[in-house]
Structures are given as C-alpha cells and as structure tokens.
Amino acid sequence: MATASVSFKSREDHRKQLELEEARKAGLAPAEVDEDGKEINPHIPQYMSSAPWYLNADKPSLKHQRNWKSDPNYTKSWYDRGAKLFQANKYRKGACENCGAMTHDKKSCMERPRNVGAKWTNISIAPDEKVESFELDFDGKRDRWNGYDPSTYTRVIADYEAREEARKKYLKEQQLKKLEEKDGEDGEENVASEEEDEEDGLKIDEAKVDESAQMDFAKVEKRVRTTGGGSTGTVRNLRIREDTAKYLLNLDVNSAYYDPKTRSMREDPLPDADPNDKFYVGDNQNRLSGQALEFKNLNIHAWEAFDKGQDIHMQAAPSQAELLFKSFKIKKEKLKSENKDKIMEKYGNAASEEPIARELLLGQSEREIEYDRTGRIIKGQDVALPKSKYEEDVFINNHTTVWGSWWRDHQWGYKCCKQTIRNSYCTGLAGIEAAEASADLMKANMARKESVEDEPVRQEEKRLATWGTDVPNDLVLDKKLLDEAIKKESARKKEEMDERKRKYNVKWNDEVTAEDMEAYRMKRVHHDDPMRDFLH
C-alpha cells in the first residue's frame, strides 16, 4: 500500500500484493509499519499512501502527508493556571493598592475590595501571579483541548463504574428477593421438602450465574490487533432472545404500526399499561430524550433566528449555529437570574430562613445622629454612601451635571442645560430659554401651516358668454333681433344643405352680435340630446 517508489512487478508479485492488501483490510494479516514503527491504516487509498516519485522514499511512510514545514518556534504549551511566583512581606511601589500584587493594578484586581487596602496596612500581601504569553501556530489557536489534563477523565470513568456496579447490585438483590418471596409462599401452602430446598438453592445460584453471564453480551473479540481490525463472527450487541419482540406485545390490528423493513415501531404498543411494568414505549421515546431533544431545540432556534433576520443556517454552518445557541442559552439563564435577583432584592425572599435585617424591616437602626437647625450633623456620623472604583461626578465643558442626568424624547442629555449632544458646551439657563423659544416658534409655524392646509381654496365660478367670452353684467338680448337672427340662421343652414343655390359672389359678414351667437347656439345640433330628431 504505502510504497514510495513505483517499480516493475511481475504478474505473480502483483497478485500477491493484492491478496496481502485484502488480508490486511479484513484484519487477517498485520498492518504495514512505517519508518517510525507506527502502523499504517490499510484502508487509506493508494493515491494518499503512496509517496511522490521525486521524494525517492525506499520505505513505506506517510511523512509526505504531514506538515514537515512546521515552524519550531511555535509552542503547544498552555498557561499554568493558579501558579504563584513571589510572596512579598510588605507593600512595594507600583503594586496593586488593594491586594499588593505586582502583576496588576487596582482597577484590574480580582480580589474583594478591602475597606483599607494593602498599600496602607501591609497585611495579607497577595503573591504575584505567573504571567505567560505564547505564540501559537494555526492548529494551536484552534485546538479545543489545548491545556486539557487527561488525568481528570478518570473521575468520569470512576463515576460510571460506580453507577454500573450499584445497578448490578440492585438488580441482583431484587431478583433474589423475588425468589425468596416465591419460596415463602410455596412453603405456606405445602410442606417444603429437602429436595425443593435444594432446587430453590440451585435457582438462586443460576440467577447469580445468569446475571454475570448477561453482562458481556456486547463483547467483541478481534483476530489480529491492527488498525483495520476484524471480528470473529457476529457481534452480540442485539437484544436478548428471551425478550418478547416488540411486534408481539400487542396483536391488535389497530395498535401501533410496525415497519418490518426498518424494524421500527414509533408509537407505544401498550399505551394503557403501567409505565413501571413496560420495558418498551416506542421509538419516539428516543427522539424526546437525550441528545436528540437537544438537536431538535438547536434546529428550532436556528429557524427562529433566521426568521428574525440573523444570518444563520444549520446545514451550511452548523458550528456557528451551535455556538449561537449556546450563547443564547447562557444569556437567557443570565437574564432569568438577574430578574430573579432584582425581584428578591426588591420584595425579599419569604422562603429563606435568614431573618430580615432590622434596617429593612422597620426602616431604622441603632445608630444615633444629632442635627442642628440648619441640618448639619452635630453628634454622630452620617451614613457613608458606597463608591465605585471607577471615576464618578466628572464634569466636562463647564457642565454642572453628568451625562445621562436628563431624559427626554428617548434621548439622554445634561440636566443643567438640557442638551442632548454628548460633547457640547454648557449654555446654562440662556440655552434652555432659547431652546424653549425655538420649540414654541416651531410649534406655532407648524400649527399655522396645518390650518392653512385644512382650509379649501375657493374658486369663483365664471359665467361664460354664449360665444366663449366672459358674460358682461349688463348683457340684454333684444327679442326682435333674436327672432331675426334665428330666421337668418335657419336660412343659412338650408343653403348649406343645398349647395346648388349658393352663389358665386358670396359676401361674408364678420360682425357677430349677441343675438346671432344665441341663435347659433339654439339652432346647433346637440348630438348627446336624445330628442334631437324631434327638434328640427
């Protein structure tokens, strides 16, 4: 398989080589060994295991598939967690003011803030932490198990072994108890003879033997210990043959459907039976428990996130979807715990056994403080408000309040000048008055504009004269002239209908009076009038 250089082989040698490869794949022959003594998987294809001709490799090897150009400067080591370097006895200049360690400052200190720091007490100086920096290669940056201690997995193995041992012990006790109860019932009914006692003893011994013999039903024996492997016969990881087949649990035709091709029965064949007596509840139970349920929730989260606009796809980027689902669960639990803490802090926890503080219960304490008429403290000490380790009450640009002390129209601002620009200069009361005046002016302009838009524009109706011009107010039609104009228009229409009566020397009169225009309008044919055929 993993030969380096291609050399000429006879037909017999080639046949032997193929037989040897088949035997290695079946586990009947030991696997091929490389230069370092490591076994080569016989299932690796030849185009991957065979070395290129220009390497001139004489022995089988897989070095040509490894990264032989790796940089030796990169390291695969990890941080020494919790390591300490030096324990000082007194405070040193430049150290943390809270704990006294030299490897960080007060702002980055992870210890509980002390009432009086180590800078002033020189007590309980914390040791210096071990600070390391590594230069990891491409694989080292993406190695999930970098820094993992394999010895910690022995606890998991011990836990599983103890659980399995307890299960075996419990099953054996239950089986022995059932046999003893059955033996007692038989003894009450009939006088137990010595032969029956011997048989019951044999049954108990058989139960012990059967329980131990049934534990290795998933044992697999290999012929040759190779990378490819190979087994002797059938693996005994199937069900025990004494158990009833699931398609025989309920012979009703209308019961759960059994698919003989896939050997699956999704529904419960005995839904009305006692759950404690059933050992099989259907294949759907596997989908509603364990990792199948987690995978289902992961798919649902990916679908809902995609519908809400996030660029996530379960099949295209499964690692990204799983990482987003984990972060979503962490944020959800964090938000739930924060809401719970806020509610308990505000209303208290009635289920807790700790008594409620007197200050919270009655709103008072034993501290006595005496004030004068002006409100100054004469006797006693005022309650000290806790301060944060971050900077507070820092006023910039002539402001007298901090950013965020004022809120209006979903915007934060300064309370002193009511400005919503972060780095603006304080304008004081004059700025507030100017802003209010401009706001009032803008509201007045908007109201005036709305009132103008609401009023409809009135358009005067114009009366037009019969010939298309404006109708004068003093227009009066003469009835006689109108009758003459109508007769004249009727004669003109008859002359148009009979062109033979039209003379050559035609004289046209361009002067049109109001009576002529009215006569033309009256004699004009109205095509839309349904009674036009009866008028003329």
Backbone torsions as a table, in degrees:
resi	resn	phi	psi	omega
1	MET	NA	-65.0	-171.5
2	ALA	-91.6	43.7	177.2
3	THR	-76.0	147.1	-175.2
4	ALA	-86.0	-61.5	-175.5
5	SER	-101.3	142.2	-178.9
6	VAL	-86.3	120.7	179.1
7	SER	-121.4	160.5	-178.6
8	PHE	-71.1	133.8	178.7
9	LYS	-129.0	145.6	177.4
10	SER	-76.2	173.3	-178.6
11	ARG	-65.1	-37.6	-179.9
12	GLU	-68.1	-43.1	178.3
13	ASP	-64.1	-37.7	178.9
14	HIS	-65.8	-40.1	178.0
15	ARG	-64.3	-42.5	178.0
16	LYS	-63.7	-38.0	178.7
17	GLN	-63.8	-40.9	178.4
18	LEU	-66.1	-40.6	178.3
19	GLU	-64.0	-40.0	178.9
20	LEU	-64.7	-38.7	178.3
21	GLU	-66.0	-41.5	178.2
22	GLU	-64.6	-39.0	178.5
23	ALA	-66.2	-37.3	178.2
24	ARG	-67.5	-39.3	178.0
25	LYS	-66.0	-35.5	179.2
26	ALA	-79.8	-8.6	-179.8
27	GLY	84.8	12.0	-179.4
28	LEU	-87.7	-16.0	179.9
29	ALA	-129.3	149.3	179.2
30	PRO	-64.6	150.3	-178.4
31	ALA	-71.5	160.0	178.6
32	GLU	-72.3	146.1	-175.5
33	VAL	-113.9	138.5	-179.3
34	ASP	-90.1	-166.7	-176.2
35	GLU	-65.6	-33.4	-177.4
36	ASP	-87.0	2.6	179.9
37	GLY	86.0	11.8	179.8
38	LYS	-93.8	144.9	-179.5
39	GLU	-75.3	144.4	178.3
40	ILE	-104.5	128.3	-179.0
41	ASN	-62.7	122.4	-178.5
42	PRO	-70.5	-13.1	-179.5
43	HIS	-87.0	-0.5	176.6
44	ILE	-71.2	131.8	-179.2
45	PRO	-62.6	157.2	-175.8
46	GLN	-68.1	-33.3	-178.2
47	TYR	-69.8	-15.6	176.2
48	MET	-95.6	-35.1	-175.8
49	SER	-82.9	-27.0	-178.1
50	SER	-80.0	132.7	-177.9
51	ALA	-80.9	151.0	177.5
52	PRO	-62.0	156.8	-175.0
53	TRP	-68.9	-27.2	-175.1
54	TYR	-78.6	-6.1	176.2
55	LEU	-84.0	-18.9	178.4
56	ASN	54.4	47.5	179.6
57	ALA	-85.3	128.2	-178.8
58	ASP	-89.4	-29.1	-176.5
59	LYS	-112.4	154.3	178.6
60	PRO	-65.3	136.9	-177.7
61	SER	-161.9	160.7	175.4
62	LEU	-118.3	21.8	-179.0
63	LYS	-67.4	-27.1	-179.7
64	HIS	-69.6	-14.3	176.8
65	GLN	-92.5	-9.6	-178.5
66	ARG	-93.6	164.9	-179.6
67	ASN	-84.1	86.9	-177.7
68	TRP	-84.4	0.6	175.4
69	LYS	-103.1	25.3	-177.6
70	SER	-68.8	147.3	-177.8
71	ASP	-81.6	123.2	-179.5
72	PRO	-71.9	-12.2	-178.3
73	ASN	-74.6	-22.6	179.7
74	TYR	-73.5	149.9	-178.9
75	THR	-123.2	157.7	177.2
76	LYS	-116.2	12.0	177.9
77	SER	-75.1	172.1	-176.1
78	TRP	-136.8	173.5	-175.5
79	TYR	-68.0	142.2	176.1
80	ASP	-84.4	97.2	-171.7
81	ARG	-70.5	132.5	175.4
82	GLY	73.7	11.0	-178.4
83	ALA	-77.6	141.6	178.5
84	LYS	-116.9	148.7	-176.1
85	LEU	-106.0	-57.5	-171.8
86	PHE	-138.5	137.5	178.2
87	GLN	-109.2	110.5	-179.1
88	ALA	-87.5	156.8	-180.0
89	ASN	-100.1	-19.4	-179.8
90	LYS	-142.0	167.7	-176.8
91	TYR	-71.5	138.5	178.6
92	ARG	-112.2	149.3	-178.0
93	LYS	-66.7	133.0	-178.6
94	GLY	90.9	-2.8	-179.2
95	ALA	-82.7	176.1	179.1
96	CYS	-66.9	131.7	-178.7
97	GLU	-73.0	-16.8	-177.7
98	ASN	-89.2	-51.8	-175.5
99	CYS	-111.4	-21.6	177.1
100	GLY	95.9	7.0	178.9
101	ALA	-82.7	149.2	-176.7
102	MET	-88.1	-11.0	-171.1
103	THR	-89.0	-1.2	177.0
104	HIS	-155.3	171.3	178.8
105	ASP	-104.9	-177.1	-175.0
106	LYS	-66.9	-35.9	-177.2
107	LYS	-68.5	-30.2	-178.4
108	SER	-98.5	9.4	-176.6
109	CYS	-71.6	134.6	-178.8
110	MET	-97.4	-2.7	178.1
111	GLU	-81.9	167.0	177.3
112	ARG	-65.6	133.5	179.1
113	PRO	-62.1	124.3	-179.7
114	ARG	-83.0	154.0	176.0
115	ASN	-64.3	-42.6	174.9
116	VAL	-126.5	119.3	-173.6
117	GLY	-69.0	168.9	-179.4
118	ALA	-67.8	-16.8	178.6
119	LYS	-64.9	-31.5	-176.6
120	TRP	-103.9	-20.0	-177.3
121	THR	-100.0	-28.2	-174.4
122	ASN	56.5	33.0	-179.0
123	ILE	-122.3	141.4	177.3
124	SER	54.9	56.2	176.9
125	ILE	-71.3	125.6	-178.5
126	ALA	-75.5	144.3	178.1
127	PRO	-71.1	159.7	178.8
128	ASP	-77.4	135.7	178.3
129	GLU	-80.2	158.2	178.1
130	LYS	-87.7	112.0	-178.0
131	VAL	-102.5	122.5	-177.4
132	GLU	-126.4	156.4	175.0
133	SER	-139.3	132.1	-176.6
134	PHE	-119.6	151.8	173.4
135	GLU	-111.0	99.4	-174.7
136	LEU	-92.1	150.3	177.3
137	ASP	-84.8	-169.7	-176.5
138	PHE	-62.5	-44.4	-178.9
139	ASP	-73.4	-34.4	-178.4
140	GLY	-66.4	-34.5	178.6
141	LYS	-69.5	-26.0	-175.9
142	ARG	-107.8	10.4	-179.6
143	ASP	-81.9	115.8	-179.2
144	ARG	-70.7	-27.9	-174.1
145	TRP	-101.4	14.9	178.2
146	ASN	-67.4	125.3	-178.5
147	GLY	88.2	3.8	-179.5
148	TYR	-83.0	136.7	179.1
149	ASP	-95.3	111.8	-177.5
150	PRO	-64.7	-21.3	-178.1
151	SER	-66.9	-20.0	179.7
152	THR	-71.1	-17.9	-179.3
153	TYR	-73.9	-15.0	176.8
154	THR	-62.7	-27.9	177.5
155	ARG	-66.0	-40.0	178.9
156	VAL	-64.5	-43.1	179.3
157	ILE	-63.3	-43.8	179.8
158	ALA	-62.8	-37.8	179.1
159	ASP	-63.8	-45.5	179.4
160	TYR	-65.9	-40.3	178.4
161	GLU	-64.2	-41.5	178.5
162	ALA	-65.4	-38.1	178.5
163	ARG	-66.5	-41.3	178.9
164	GLU	-66.7	-38.0	178.8
165	GLU	-65.9	-40.5	178.3
166	ALA	-66.3	-36.3	178.8
167	ARG	-65.3	-43.6	178.6
168	LYS	-61.4	-43.1	-178.2
169	LYS	-64.8	-40.2	-180.0
170	TYR	-66.6	-43.5	179.2
171	LEU	-63.3	-39.3	-179.9
172	LYS	-66.8	-40.5	178.8
173	GLU	-64.9	-40.1	179.6
174	GLN	-65.1	-40.1	-179.4
175	GLN	-69.0	-41.2	177.9
176	LEU	-65.7	-36.6	179.6
177	LYS	-65.8	-40.8	177.9
178	LYS	-63.3	-42.2	179.2
179	LEU	-65.6	-37.4	178.2
180	GLU	-67.6	-40.3	178.0
181	GLU	-64.0	-40.1	178.1
182	LYS	-65.2	-38.9	178.6
183	ASP	-64.5	-38.5	179.1
184	GLY	-66.7	-40.1	178.5
185	GLU	-64.5	-40.9	177.7
186	ASP	-66.1	-32.2	-179.9
187	GLY	-70.5	-31.5	178.4
188	GLU	-71.0	-37.0	-177.6
189	GLU	-76.1	-46.3	-177.4
190	ASN	-127.0	155.5	177.7
191	VAL	-75.0	121.0	-176.2
192	ALA	-75.7	128.6	177.5
193	SER	-92.7	173.3	-179.4
194	GLU	-68.9	-32.2	179.8
195	GLU	-67.1	-40.9	178.9
196	GLU	-64.2	-38.1	178.3
197	ASP	-62.9	-40.4	178.7
198	GLU	-64.9	-39.9	178.9
199	GLU	-64.2	-41.9	178.5
200	ASP	-64.1	-38.3	176.6
201	GLY	-63.1	-39.4	177.1
202	LEU	-65.5	-37.9	178.0
203	LYS	-61.7	-41.6	178.9
204	ILE	-63.5	-42.1	178.4
205	ASP	-64.9	-38.9	178.6
206	GLU	-64.6	-37.3	178.2
207	ALA	-62.4	-40.1	178.2
208	LYS	-64.0	-43.0	-178.5
209	VAL	-67.5	-41.4	-178.2
210	ASP	-64.5	-38.6	-179.7
211	GLU	-63.6	-40.5	179.9
212	SER	-74.3	-31.9	-178.5
213	ALA	-75.0	-26.9	-178.3
214	GLN	-79.6	-8.3	-176.7
215	MET	-77.3	-20.1	-177.4
216	ASP	-103.5	31.0	-178.2
217	PHE	-73.0	-15.0	178.9
218	ALA	-104.1	19.2	-178.2
219	LYS	-75.5	139.2	179.9
220	VAL	-123.9	127.6	179.1
221	GLU	-107.1	127.7	180.0
222	LYS	-95.4	146.6	177.0
223	ARG	-76.0	-58.2	-178.4
224	VAL	-124.6	135.3	-178.8
225	ARG	-80.6	90.3	-179.5
226	THR	-128.1	177.2	178.5
227	THR	-69.2	-40.8	179.7
228	GLY	-71.3	-40.1	177.4
229	GLY	84.0	-156.0	-174.5
230	GLY	147.6	143.8	-174.2
231	SER	-125.1	160.6	178.6
232	THR	-97.5	103.7	174.7
233	GLY	76.1	-154.6	-175.5
234	THR	-85.8	140.4	176.5
235	VAL	-78.3	132.6	-175.4
236	ARG	-90.7	61.5	176.8
237	ASN	-111.0	19.3	178.5
238	LEU	-91.4	-179.9	-179.8
239	ARG	-70.6	161.1	177.3
240	ILE	-72.4	135.4	-172.8
241	ARG	-69.9	-16.0	177.9
242	GLU	-77.3	-16.8	179.8
243	ASP	-73.8	149.9	177.8
244	THR	-75.1	134.9	178.1
245	ALA	-64.6	149.3	-173.9
246	LYS	-68.2	-25.7	177.9
247	TYR	-79.5	-4.0	176.7
248	LEU	-104.6	-0.3	-179.2
249	LEU	-69.1	-36.9	179.3
250	ASN	-138.6	113.0	-176.5
251	LEU	-88.4	6.6	178.4
252	ASP	-68.9	138.7	-177.6
253	VAL	-67.1	-32.4	-177.2
254	ASN	-90.5	11.3	179.8
255	SER	-82.1	-164.3	-176.7
256	ALA	-59.9	139.4	-177.5
257	TYR	-79.6	135.4	178.1
258	TYR	-112.7	124.3	178.7
259	ASP	-94.4	110.2	-176.0
260	PRO	-70.6	-22.7	-177.9
261	LYS	-71.8	-45.7	179.8
262	THR	-97.6	-4.0	-179.4
263	ARG	56.6	43.0	-177.0
264	SER	-121.6	142.1	174.3
265	MET	-133.2	102.6	-170.8
266	ARG	-73.7	-40.3	-176.5
267	GLU	-87.3	168.1	179.6
268	ASP	-80.2	122.3	-179.5
269	PRO	-70.6	-24.9	-179.0
270	LEU	-126.2	74.6	-175.9
271	PRO	-71.3	-23.6	-177.1
272	ASP	-92.9	-1.7	-177.7
273	ALA	-80.2	167.1	179.4
274	ASP	-69.5	127.8	-178.8
275	PRO	-62.1	-25.3	-179.4
276	ASN	-74.3	-21.8	-178.6
277	ASP	-95.1	-8.7	-177.3
278	LYS	-92.9	137.8	174.3
279	PHE	-108.1	-6.4	178.1
280	TYR	-138.5	126.0	-177.3
281	VAL	-122.0	13.5	179.2
282	GLY	104.9	155.9	-179.1
283	ASP	-73.0	-19.1	178.1
284	ASN	-67.0	-18.5	178.2
285	GLN	-64.4	-31.9	178.6
286	ASN	-69.1	-27.5	179.7
287	ARG	-79.5	-15.7	-177.2
288	LEU	-106.4	16.2	-178.7
289	SER	-149.3	158.4	175.4
290	GLY	72.0	-146.7	-176.4
291	GLN	-73.6	-20.1	177.9
292	ALA	-64.3	-39.8	178.0
293	LEU	-67.1	-38.6	177.4
294	GLU	-64.4	-40.7	178.3
295	PHE	-65.4	-36.3	177.7
296	LYS	-64.7	-44.2	178.3
297	ASN	-65.0	-34.2	178.0
298	LEU	-64.5	-42.7	178.3
299	ASN	-63.9	-42.1	-179.8
300	ILE	-64.1	-40.8	178.5
301	HIS	-64.0	-39.9	179.8
302	ALA	-65.2	-40.3	178.5
303	TRP	-64.7	-46.0	-177.9
304	GLU	-66.0	-38.7	178.8
305	ALA	-66.1	-38.0	178.0
306	PHE	-66.5	-37.4	178.1
307	ASP	-67.1	-28.0	-179.4
308	LYS	-86.9	0.6	173.4
309	GLY	109.0	-0.1	179.4
310	GLN	-82.9	145.0	-179.5
311	ASP	-85.4	85.5	-176.5
312	ILE	-140.5	137.9	179.5
313	HIS	-145.1	127.5	-174.4
314	MET	-69.4	-36.9	-177.8
315	GLN	-85.3	-34.4	-178.1
316	ALA	-77.0	-40.8	-178.6
317	ALA	-137.1	77.2	-177.3
318	PRO	-67.4	-34.6	179.6
319	SER	-65.2	-41.9	178.7
320	GLN	-64.1	-41.1	179.4
321	ALA	-64.7	-40.6	179.4
322	GLU	-67.4	-39.0	179.0
323	LEU	-65.5	-41.6	177.8
324	LEU	-65.7	-36.4	178.6
325	PHE	-66.8	-39.4	177.6
326	LYS	-64.8	-45.4	178.7
327	SER	-64.0	-35.2	177.0
328	PHE	-63.5	-43.0	179.2
329	LYS	-65.9	-39.1	179.2
330	ILE	-64.3	-45.1	179.7
331	LYS	-65.2	-36.7	179.6
332	LYS	-65.6	-44.8	178.2
333	GLU	-65.5	-38.6	179.1
334	LYS	-64.3	-43.8	178.9
335	LEU	-65.0	-38.7	178.7
336	LYS	-64.8	-43.1	179.0
337	SER	-66.6	-37.2	178.2
338	GLU	-65.0	-43.1	177.2
339	ASN	-62.9	-38.5	178.4
340	LYS	-65.6	-42.6	179.0
341	ASP	-65.1	-39.4	179.0
342	LYS	-63.8	-42.7	179.7
343	ILE	-65.3	-42.2	179.3
344	MET	-68.0	-35.0	178.4
345	GLU	-69.3	-33.5	-177.5
346	LYS	-82.4	-43.9	-174.7
347	TYR	-107.4	-10.8	-178.6
348	GLY	85.5	171.8	-179.4
349	ASN	-120.9	106.5	-178.4
350	ALA	-72.1	-19.8	-178.5
351	ALA	-81.8	-13.6	-178.4
352	SER	-75.8	147.4	-179.7
353	GLU	-85.9	-11.5	-178.8
354	GLU	-72.5	135.9	178.0
355	PRO	-70.0	147.6	-179.9
356	ILE	-73.5	139.2	-179.4
357	ALA	-62.2	148.7	-177.9
358	ARG	-67.2	-31.4	179.1
359	GLU	-64.5	-37.9	179.2
360	LEU	-79.3	-31.2	-175.6
361	LEU	-75.5	-46.6	-175.7
362	LEU	-111.5	-7.6	-179.3
363	GLY	72.0	23.2	179.8
364	GLN	-145.4	169.1	-179.9
365	SER	-145.0	177.6	-179.6
366	GLU	-83.0	-4.8	-178.7
367	ARG	-72.4	129.1	-178.2
368	GLU	-106.4	124.4	179.5
369	ILE	-128.7	131.8	-179.0
370	GLU	-112.7	131.1	-178.6
371	TYR	-114.4	156.6	173.1
372	ASP	-94.8	-171.5	-176.2
373	ARG	-68.2	-29.7	-179.3
374	THR	-84.0	-4.1	179.1
375	GLY	94.3	5.7	178.2
376	ARG	-84.2	150.5	-177.2
377	ILE	-80.9	125.6	176.3
378	ILE	-98.2	-44.1	-175.6
379	LYS	-132.6	135.2	-180.0
380	GLY	98.7	-177.1	-177.3
381	GLN	-127.5	135.4	-179.9
382	ASP	-70.8	156.5	179.4
383	VAL	-69.6	124.7	-179.0
384	ALA	-82.6	126.2	178.3
385	LEU	-79.5	136.6	179.7
386	PRO	-69.1	137.5	179.1
387	LYS	-109.4	147.8	177.7
388	SER	-83.7	160.7	177.4
389	LYS	-79.1	-4.9	176.2
390	TYR	-92.5	162.2	-177.0
391	GLU	-70.8	136.2	-179.5
392	GLU	-131.1	157.8	176.2
393	ASP	53.9	48.1	175.7
394	VAL	-100.2	113.9	-176.8
395	PHE	-99.7	133.1	-178.4
396	ILE	-123.6	157.4	174.5
397	ASN	53.1	43.3	174.1
398	ASN	66.7	15.5	176.8
399	HIS	-78.7	149.8	177.2
400	THR	-104.7	-3.8	175.7
401	THR	-130.9	164.7	-177.7
402	VAL	-88.3	164.3	176.6
403	TRP	-69.4	130.8	-177.5
404	GLY	100.0	3.7	178.2
405	SER	-83.5	-2.7	-178.7
406	TRP	-138.0	143.2	-176.9
407	TRP	-139.9	129.3	178.2
408	ARG	-159.2	133.5	177.4
409	ASP	53.4	45.6	176.8
410	HIS	62.1	32.7	178.4
411	GLN	-138.4	139.6	176.3
412	TRP	-88.7	156.4	179.2
413	GLY	-167.4	-166.6	179.5
414	TYR	-97.3	136.8	-178.8
415	LYS	-76.3	-27.4	-174.9
416	CYS	-70.2	-36.6	-178.2
417	CYS	-125.8	-1.1	177.0
418	LYS	56.8	45.3	175.7
419	GLN	-105.1	145.1	-177.9
420	THR	-106.8	10.9	177.4
421	ILE	-99.6	129.1	-169.1
422	ARG	-62.6	-51.6	-174.3
423	ASN	-98.4	28.7	-180.0
424	SER	-79.3	160.3	178.4
425	TYR	-90.9	141.9	-175.3
426	CYS	-70.3	130.7	177.7
427	THR	-108.4	-4.3	173.8
428	GLY	70.3	-152.1	-177.9
429	LEU	-67.2	-32.7	179.0
430	ALA	-62.1	-40.4	177.5
431	GLY	-64.9	-37.5	178.9
432	ILE	-65.4	-44.3	179.6
433	GLU	-64.2	-41.3	178.8
434	ALA	-64.5	-39.6	179.0
435	ALA	-65.6	-40.9	178.6
436	GLU	-66.2	-40.0	179.7
437	ALA	-64.3	-42.7	178.3
438	SER	-65.4	-35.9	178.1
439	ALA	-66.5	-41.1	178.5
440	ASP	-65.4	-40.3	179.3
441	LEU	-63.9	-40.4	179.2
442	MET	-65.6	-38.3	178.2
443	LYS	-66.1	-39.7	179.2
444	ALA	-64.9	-41.7	178.4
445	ASN	-63.4	-40.7	179.3
446	MET	-66.2	-38.7	179.1
447	ALA	-66.6	-41.9	179.1
448	ARG	-63.9	-40.6	179.3
449	LYS	-64.5	-40.0	178.7
450	GLU	-65.6	-38.8	179.7
451	SER	-66.9	-36.9	178.4
452	VAL	-66.9	-39.0	-178.9
453	GLU	-69.8	-30.5	-177.9
454	ASP	-72.8	-32.2	-178.0
455	GLU	-74.4	126.6	179.5
456	PRO	-76.1	148.5	179.2
457	VAL	-79.5	122.5	-178.7
458	ARG	-84.5	128.1	179.0
459	GLN	-112.9	128.2	-179.6
460	GLU	-76.4	134.1	177.9
461	GLU	-81.2	128.8	-178.4
462	LYS	-103.5	132.0	173.8
463	ARG	-87.7	124.3	-178.8
464	LEU	-96.8	146.4	176.8
465	ALA	-71.6	170.7	-176.8
466	THR	-69.5	-22.3	-179.6
467	TRP	-103.9	13.3	170.5
468	GLY	106.0	-5.9	179.3
469	THR	-100.6	175.4	178.2
470	ASP	-65.5	142.8	-179.3
471	VAL	-82.6	119.0	177.3
472	PRO	-70.3	152.0	-178.2
473	ASN	-67.3	-28.8	-175.3
474	ASP	-100.2	28.7	-178.1
475	LEU	-77.2	124.9	178.1
476	VAL	-134.3	126.8	-179.3
477	LEU	-94.5	133.8	176.5
478	ASP	-83.9	129.1	-175.3
479	LYS	-67.9	-38.8	179.3
480	LYS	-67.3	-47.4	177.8
481	LEU	-60.6	-35.8	179.5
482	LEU	-66.3	-40.2	178.3
483	ASP	-65.1	-40.0	178.2
484	GLU	-65.6	-39.3	179.6
485	ALA	-65.7	-35.1	178.8
486	ILE	-67.8	-42.3	177.7
487	LYS	-63.4	-42.5	179.0
488	LYS	-61.4	-39.7	179.3
489	GLU	-68.5	-35.9	178.6
490	SER	-67.0	-38.9	177.8
491	ALA	-66.5	-37.3	179.6
492	ARG	-65.5	-37.2	-179.6
493	LYS	-69.7	-37.4	178.1
494	LYS	-67.6	-36.8	178.0
495	GLU	-66.2	-35.5	177.3
496	GLU	-67.8	-33.7	-178.9
497	MET	-72.7	-34.1	179.4
498	ASP	-113.0	96.3	-175.0
499	GLU	-73.0	-15.3	-178.7
500	ARG	-69.2	-26.2	179.7
501	LYS	-83.8	-5.5	-179.7
502	ARG	-76.6	131.3	-177.8
503	LYS	-85.1	166.0	179.9
504	TYR	-77.3	-43.3	-178.7
505	ASN	-87.3	86.7	-178.5
506	VAL	-98.5	131.4	176.7
507	LYS	-108.9	130.6	-178.4
508	TRP	-106.2	138.9	177.3
509	ASN	-109.3	113.5	-177.7
510	ASP	-84.4	-5.4	-179.2
511	GLU	-82.9	119.7	-178.1
512	VAL	-116.6	123.7	178.3
513	THR	-96.1	172.9	178.4
514	ALA	-65.2	-35.8	179.0
515	GLU	-67.5	-38.8	177.3
516	ASP	-62.5	-42.1	-179.4
517	MET	-66.2	-36.0	178.3
518	GLU	-69.9	-38.5	177.0
519	ALA	-65.0	-40.2	177.4
520	TYR	-62.2	-39.9	-179.9
521	ARG	-66.8	-37.1	-178.4
522	MET	-72.8	-33.2	-178.9
523	LYS	-89.6	-6.8	-178.0
524	ARG	-68.3	143.7	-178.9
525	VAL	-80.1	122.4	176.8
526	HIS	-95.3	105.2	-175.7
527	HIS	-69.4	-25.0	-178.6
528	ASP	-85.9	-6.4	-177.7
529	ASP	-82.7	122.1	-179.9
530	PRO	-68.6	-16.4	-179.1
531	MET	-101.6	18.2	-175.1
532	ARG	-66.4	-26.9	-178.1
533	ASP	-74.2	-18.1	-177.3
534	PHE	-98.5	-7.5	-177.0
535	LEU	-84.6	-35.9	-173.2
536	HIS	-114.3	NA	NA
